[in-house]
Amino acid sequence: MSTIFQPTRLVGAIAIAMGFCSTTFAQDQSTEKTATLDTIVVTASRSEQKIKDVPARISIVEPQIVEQSPIASLPQLLQTDASINMVQSGGYGQTAAIFLRGTNSNHTLLLRDGARLNSNTSGAASLPFIDTTDIKQIEVLKGPASVLYGADAIGGVVQLISKTPDKTSAFITGEVGENKTYKSVIGADLAENGFYAQIRGQRLETDGTPVTDAKDNKKASFDQKGYSAKVGVDKQDYAASVDYSENQGYSDYDNYGNLVSQDFKNEVINLKGRLNVLDNLAIHARLSQFKDNLDQNDSPDYVYSTTQEAELYTKWQFSPAHNVLLGSTFKDIKGDVYSKNLWGGADVKYNESVNTIGYFVQHQYQQDGLETQVGVRVEDNDRFGTHTVGQGAIRYQVLPLTSVYANIGSAFRAPTTNDLYAVSWGANPDLKPEESFSYEMGVDQKLNDNIELGLSVYRNKVDNLISYQAGKLINVNKATFTGGEASLQWQQDALFFNTTYAYVQAKNDETKKDLNRRPKQSLTLTTGWDDGVYGISASVVAKSNSKDFADYPSTTPTINPGYVSTNVNAYWQATPMIKLFTNVENIGDVNYKTAYNGNGVYYINGGRIASAGVTFRY
C-alpha cells in the first residue's frame, strides 16, 4: 500500500482531531449506551418484552455496536458475547463455527426477522457470508427454543433484527482499513403516515490476512457486494411488509496448505403480515425463502441449500394478564450437492428435499411481578416422523430490585440433507433427531439505578448425537453441557462499564472427555464514554485454553492456547449530518490461534485491523 496513505496513520489523525475520543457508535444522541434490563427484545416469546421480564437469559449486540464499523463481520460482532466461542479459520470470509454455551455449531439457530438462515446441508449458518449492513440489533437467546422455532435451537437462537425506517433520510458511508480493506454503504429511507420504504447497497473488498501460521502461509482475499430493500405499512389494525436481501462474492481459503477460492451467494425473501381481527386477537402470517449457494472455482464441487417456509399463527390476549399463541409452520428444505472424490471413491451427488410441518401453542402470564411461559410443539417430519418438545419458564420479582427465574425444556436438531443423502460421506436415511433436555435458573439484582448484576447456572444434556462410526452416521453419542454466567453493568450519565464471565464444561458422556474447541472460561469487558457527540470505548475478549484433535497416530489432544484481544473505537458527531469514526480491532496485533489444522499448523485470527471512516447523512 502506498506510504502516502496508511489507515493506521489516518486512525491516529482522526483520534487526535476528536480529542482521543472512542466510540459506542450512537447514531442518535441517546442517553442509553448499553443494553439494560429495560431493553426491548422479541426473540424469547415472539412479542416485545423487556429483558428484565424474560424468564431466560438473553443478551443483545446493541444497535450502536452493529453500526460501529461497517467492515465488522457477523462473527466479529458475535464474539463480544461471553457465552459464545466463535471459532473462525482465519479472517474475512473464512469458515466460522459458533459454539453457544458449548453446544455444537449446528445446535444454534440463526434467524433474520424470523426466517431461518441455517444451511440445510451442514446444519450450521454460513456466518462469514451474511452481511449486517441493514441490521438494527442482534439478539442472542440462550437455551432451548424449539417450541417456538422448531429444529436446531438446542443451544439457543441468534436473531438478526433488520431496521425499519421511522423517518425519511439518506446516507453514504465509507470506511478504509489495513490490508487494503474497503467498504462503502449507501442507503435511503422513507417513512410517512405508517408507510415506509428502505434500500441499501454495500461493497466490501480486502486483501485479507494469512489463514494459518505455516511458514509459507498466504493472505486469503475476500470480496462481497450486496443490496437490500424493504417496503411496508404499519397501522394499528394491520401491517404488511416485503423484505429482500442479497449478498454475493468470493473468498480464498486454505485447502491442505493451498489457497483455493469459492463463489458464494445468499438471498432472503421475507413477506410478513398482521391483521387485528379484534382488539385482543391478531393473526400473523409469514412466507420466506432463503438460498445459500457455494460454487468452487478450483473444482466442479457445489453446494446449494434452499429453505422455504410458510407460517400462520394467532395471538389472543384474552385478559390483561393472559395471552396465547397458536400456530403452524410448514417448511421445505432442499439440498443440491456435488463433490468429486479425488481419492478414487464414489462422488457425492444428490438433489433431495425434506418437508416438515409443526404445530405449536404457548401461554404467557404477566401480572404483579410474575411472568410465566409454557409451550408445546409437535413436529411432523416426512423422514423421521413425529417429534414433540415442550418448555416451561417462570420469572418472579421477589423484591423491588431482585428477580429470579427458572426454566426447563426440550429441543431437537433434525438430520440435515447431508446426513440423510450424502452416501459417500456415510449418510443414513434412518437417522433420528438429536434431542436435548435442559434446565436453568438465575437471579438479576439491581443495586441502585446505575448498577445491575446477573447470575445464572444451567445444564443441557443432548442424546442421539449423530456420529460417524464404521463408515456410517448413526445416533449414538451423548454429551452434557454444564455452566454458568455472571455479569455486571454500570452506567453513570455518559460513562458505562459492563462485563460478563462465562464458564462451560462440554463433556462427551461416552468417553468422559471434554469436547474440542470449547474454552471453559470466557470473559468480555466493555467500558467507555458516550455523550451522543463524542464517544470512546475499549472492549476486551478473553478465552482460556481449549482442546483440539490429535495428529494420527497420536491420541494426545493438541491445545489451542488462550488469548486476550482488545478493541478500541471512536466517533465524533461533527454535525447532525457528518459523523467521523475510527476502529482498531485487536489493537495489540495478537496472532492468536483459533483452531488446529494438523501437522503442527494452526488457524490464526486476522490480526490487527485499524480503520477509519465517515458517514454523511441527510
N, C-alpha and C positions, 0 to 999 in steps of 0.2 A: 504494500500500500504506500502511496506517496507520502513523503515526510511533510509535505505541505499541510496535509490534513490527517490527523491521528485522533480517533474517537476518545482516547484516554485524555488527550490534551483538551479537547472540547469539553469533556466532562468536568475537568478541573476548572476551566474558564467559566462555565455556567455556575458551578458551585460557588466560585468567588463572587460572581455577579449577584448571586442570590444570598449572599451573606452566609455561605456554608449551610444553607437550609436543605433538608432532605425530606422525602415525601411520604404521606399516606395517600397521596393521589386523589384528593377530593375534587370531583368535577364541580360540585356546587359547594358553597360556603356553608357547610353543615357543622353543627356543634358536636355531633356524634361521630367519632372517628373509628371506633371499633365495635364489633358485634357485642351486644349486651343481652341480658335476659329479656329485654323488651323488643329485640329484633324480631321481625316477622318472617316466618318460614311457611312453606306449603307442602313439603315432601312427606312429612310424618303422617298426615291424615287426609291429604288432598284438599285441605281447607286452610285458610290463613290462620296461623296461630303465633302467639308469642313464644319464643324459645322457652321461657320460664313455665309455660303450660304444657309442653310436650313431655309425655311420660316415657322418654327415651333420651339418649344422648345424641344431639345434633349440633353440628358446627357449620359455619359458612366461611367461604372466601369472599370477603366483602366487595362491594362494587368499586371502592377506592383501589383495592389491590388488583382487581381484574383490569382496571383502566390504567394502572400504574405504568405499564410498559407494553406497548403493542407487540413487541418481539417476544414477550414471555410465552412459552408454550404451556399447554394444559398440564403436562407432567410437572413442570416447574411450579405452577400455581398450587397443585395438589400436595406437593411435598411440604408445604407450610403447615399441614395438619399432622400433629404428632402421632395420631393413630394410624397413619398411612406410611408404609415403607414403599417408596417409589424406586423401582429398580430399572434404570434405563441403560441400555448397552451403548453408551456414548452420548453425544449431544443432540442437536436438532435432527429430527427425522428418524432417530434410532428406536428400535423396539423398546417399549416401556411396559412394565408389569406393575400393577397396583396390588399391594397386599394390605387390605384393610383389616385391622385387628388380627393380623396373622393369617387370615384365610387366603385361599388360592386366588390368583388374578382373575379367574373366571367365576369367582364367587361374589364379585361386586358388579351390580347392575348400573350401567351408565345411561342416563336419560337426558333428552333435550325437550323440555316442556312436555314431558310425558311419553315421548317417542323413544323407543329402545334404540341404542347405538352399539350394543354388543354385536360382535361378529357371530354369524351362525356356524362358521367353520371352526374357529379356535375357541369360541365361547367368551373371549375377552374383547374389550373395545380397543380399537386402533388409536390409542391416545395421542401419539405424535402427529397424526394427520387431521385432528379435529381442531379447527380454528375457533378462537374465543372473541373475535372482533365485536360481535353483536351480543355478547353475553353480559347480563346485568350482575348476577351473583351466582355462586356455586354453593349448593347445599350438600352436606355430607351427613346422611342418616346412618347411624351405626347400629348394627344388629339386624335381625331377620325382618324382611319386609315383603315376603311372598304373598301375604293375604291381599295387599293392595296392588302389587306389581307382578305377581306371577313368578316364573322361573328366574334363577340366577341371583336372587337377592339374599344369599346366605350370610355374607359378611356385612352387607349394607347396600345403600344406594347413593350414588353420586348424581345429582341432577343439575344440569345447566339451565338456568332461568334466563331466557332471552329478554332483551329490552323491548318495552312497549312505549312509544312516544307519548309524552304528556305536554309537549309544546312544539311549535314549529321552529326548526333551526336547521343549520347546515354546518359542516365542519370538514377540515382536512388536517391530517396528522402525518408527520414524517419523523422517523427515528433511524439513526445510524449508529452502528456499534462495531466492536472489534471483529476480526476475521471477515471483514468485508460483509458485514451483516446489515441489511437494509429492510425497512418495512414502511410502507405507505398505506394509509387508510383514508377513504373519502366516504362521506355519508350525508344523508339529508333526512329530516323528519318533518312530518305534517301531522298536526293534531288540532281538531276543531269540532266542537259540539258532539263529542263522543266518537267521531270518525278519526282514524289515524292511518298513516302510511309511513313506511320506512324503507330505506335502501342503503346498502353498504357494499363497498368494494375494497379489496385488500390485495397486497402483493408482498411477499417475503422472499428474500434470497440471501444465502450465506455460503461462504467457502467452507464453513464448518470447522470441526476440530478433530483431532485423532480419536479413533474409536477405542483402541486398545493401547496398552503400554508396551507393546512389542517394539523392538529397536527399529524396525523398518515400517513402523506404522505410518498411515497416510490420513490426511484430512478427508472427511466424508461430507460432501456438499449437499445442500438441501435447497429446494425451490418450491414455492407454492403460490397459488393465486386463487381467489375465490370471490364470491359475492353472496349477498343475502337480501331478501325482500320480504316485507310483511305488510299486509293491509287488513284492516278490520274495523269493526264498530263495537262499542261497549256502552250499552244503555242499561238502565235499571232493570228492565224486564227481559232483555235479550242481549246476546253478544255473539259475534262470529268473527273468525279470523282465518287467513291463509298465510302460511309461513313457508318460505323456500330458502334453503341454504345449500351452497355447493363449495367444495374445496378440492383442488387438484394440483398435482405437481409431481416431483420426482425426488428420490433420496438415494444416496450411496449408502451401502452398508457392508460390514465385514462378513466374508464367507470363507472360513478356514484360511485366514490370512490374506485373502484377496478382496479388493473392493469391487463390488458389483452394484448395479443400480436397479431400481424398480420405479414404475409409474403408479401413482395412486389417484383415486377419485372417490369422493364420498358425497352424497347428496341426501338431504332430508326434505320431505314434503309433509307438512302438518296442517290439517284442516280441523278446526275446533269450533264448537258451537254451544250456546247455553240458552235455554228458554225457561223463564219463570212462569210455570203454569198457574201457580197460586203464590200468594205472598210467602208461603212456607214450603213450597215444593218447586224444585228446579230440575230440569232434565239437561244432562251434559252429553255431548257426543264428540267423538274424535275419529278421524281417518288419517293414517300416517303411513309413509313408506320411507325406508332407509336403505340406501345402496352403498356398499363398501367394496370397492374393486381394487385389486392389485394385479399388475402385469409385470413380469420380469423382463428386463432388457437384455440379459445375457443367456437366457434360456427360454424355451417355449412355455414355461410354467405360468399359471394364472390362478387367482382365487377371486371368485365373485360371490358376494353374500347379499341377499335381499330379504328384508323383513317388512311385511305388510300387516297392519293392524287396523281393526275396527272395534271401537269401544262405545258402549252406551251405559250410562248409569244415572240414577236419580239421587238427589239429596233431599230428604224430608225432615224439616225442622218441626217436629210435631209438638214440641213445647219449648219454652225458652232454654231449658236445660238439656233437652234430648234431641239428637238428630241421628238419622240412619242413612247410610249409603247402601244402595243395592244396584248391582251392575253385572255386566258381562263383557268379556273381551275375546274377540276372535283374532288369532294370529297365524300367519302362514310364513314359515321360514324356509328359505331356499339356499342351497349351496351348489355352486358350479365350479368344480376344481379340476385342474390338471397339473400333475407333477411328474416329470420324466425321471425315471430311476436310472441313475448314472452307474450303478453297480451291477447291472445285469438282471435285476429282478423285474417284476411287473410294474408298469407305471400306475400311478394313482389317477383315476379318471371317473368322475361321477357328476350327475346333474339331477339332484333329488330335492324333495321338499317334505316338510313335516307340518301338519296342521294341529292346532290346539284351540280349545275353547274353554274359557274359565268363567266361573260364576262366583261372585263374592258379595258378602254382606258385612257391614261394620256398624257398630253402635257406639256413639260417643255421649258421655255425660259431662257437663261442665256447670258447676254451681258451688258457691260457698267454699272456694279454695280446693274443691275436689274435681279431678279430671280422670275419667276412665275411658278406655278404648278397647273394645272387644270385637274380633272379627274372625270369619271363616272363609276359606276359598276352596272350591272344588275345581280341579283342572283335568280336562279330558284330552289326552294326547293320543293321536292315531298310531303311535308306535308303542308306548308303554302302558297305555290305558289310563285309568283314573287315579288321581293322587289328591289327597286332602291335607291342608295345612290350617293352623289356627294360631291366634295370638291374643293375649290379654295384657293390659297395662294399666297402671294407676299412678297418679301423682297427687300428693296432698300437701297443702300449705299448713304445716303443723304449727308454725309461729309466723308472725308478720314478716320476718326476714328469713325464714327457714322453710324449705320444701324438700320432700323426699319422694322418690319414685321407685317403682319396680315393674319389670315386665318379664314375660315368659312367652316363648313362641317357637314355632317350627317353620322351616323353609326348605326349599329344594332347588337343585340345579338339574335341568333336563340335559340328556346327552346331545351333543352337537351333531351336525351333519357329518363332520369328520369321524366322530365316534361311531356313527351308525353305518357309514357307506364307504369310507376310505379303506378298502380291504387290505391294500399293501401296507398300511400303517396299523393294522391289527383291528380294524373295525368289527363291531359286534352288533348286529341288529336286535339282539335280545337284551341290551343293556337297560337297566332300571335307573331312575333318577337318583342322584346323590341327595341325602336327607340330613337335615340338621335339627337339633333341639338346643335351645339356649335360654339362659335366664340372666338377669342383670338387675342391679339395684344401685341407687345413688342418692346423693344429697347435694343441694345447692344452698349456699349461705351468703346472704348479703351482710357484711359487717357494718356498712353505712352506705350513704348514697354513692360513694366512689369505689368501693371495693367489693368484688364478688368472688366467692370461692366455689369450686365444684369438685366432687369426688364420686367416682363410680367404679364398680367391680363387675366382672362378667365371666361367664363360662359358656362356651359354644362347642358342642360335640357333633361331629359330622360322620355319618355312616355311609356305607355303599360307595366310597370314593372310587372313581374309575381309575384303574391302574393297568399298566402293560405288563403282562406275565405270560411267558411261554408263547410269545408271538401273537397274543390276542389281548384285547381290552376286556377286563371283567370288573364287576363290582366286588371289591374285596377289602380295600383298606379302610381304616378308621383313623380319625385324628381328633384331638381335643385342643381348644384354644382357650387359655385362661389368662386373664389380665385385669388391668385397671388403669384409670386415668385420673390425674389431679390437675386442676387448673386454677389460675389466679388472674383476675382482671382488675386494673385500677385506671381511673380516669379522673383528672382534675383540670377542668377547663380545657386548654389545648394540649395538655400533657397526657400521655397514655402509656400504659405498660401492661402486657399480658404474656403469660407463659403457660405451657402445658407439658406435663410429663406423662408419658405412656409406657406401660410395661405389658409385655405379652410373652407367654410361653406357648409356642406352637409345637405340639408333640405328636409324632406318629404312634398311635396306640399299639400297633403290631410290633414295631421294633423298639419302642420306648426311647427313641432318639428324637432330637429336635429337628424340625423341618428346615430345609435350606432357605437361605436368603431372608431370614426373619430376625432382625436385631431384637434382642429382648428389651432394650431400653431406648427410648427416643425422647428428645427434648426440643421444643420450639420456644422461641422468645422474640417478642417484638416490642420495641419502645421508641418513642419519638414525640414530636411536637407537630401540631397541625391546627392553624387558626383560620383555615379557609383561604388565606392569601399566600402564606408560606407554609412549607411542611418539611419536616426532617424525620426520618425513621431508619432504624437499623434492625435487622432480623437475623436470628441465628437458628440453624437447624443442626442438631447433633444426633448421631446414631452410634450405638455400641457395635461390637464385633458381631458377625453372623457366620454361620457355617455355609459351605457350598460343596458341590460334588467332588469326589476324589478322582484322581487320574488312574485309570486302569493300568496295572492290576492292583494298585494300592487300594486299601479300604479306609485309609485315613482321610477324613474330610479336609478340604482346604478352608482357609479362613479369609473372609472379606473384612479387612480392618475397619474399625470405627472411624468416624470423621466428624469434623465440625466445619460448617460453611457459614459465612457471614455475608449478608447483602446490605447495601446502603442505597437509599433512594432519596430524591429531592425534587421539589417543584416550586415554581413561582407563578402565581396567577397575576401576571403583569397588568393585564386589563381584563375587563369582562370577556373580551374576545381573544386574548392571547395568553397561552399557558406554555411555559418552558419547563422541561423536566429532564432529569438525568437519573440513570440507574446503574449500579455496579453490582452484578451478581457474582458471588464468590470472590469477594474483594481480596482475599488472601491468595487467590490463584492456586488453590489446593487441588491437585490432581488426584482426588480420592477414587478408590476402586469401588465399583458398583456391583460387579459380579465376576465370577471366574469363567474364563473361556477355554481353559485346558492348556496342557503343556507349559505351565508356568506363566501364562499370559492372562491378564485381567482386562475386562472392560473398564474404562475410566469415564469420568464425567467430562463435561465440556470445558472445564477450566473457567477462568475469569472472562466475563463479558461486560465491558463497560460501554454504555450507550448514552446518547442524548437526543432530545427531540423537541418538537414544538407542535402545538395544536392551535389552529386558527378556527374560531367558531363565530358564526353569525346568527 
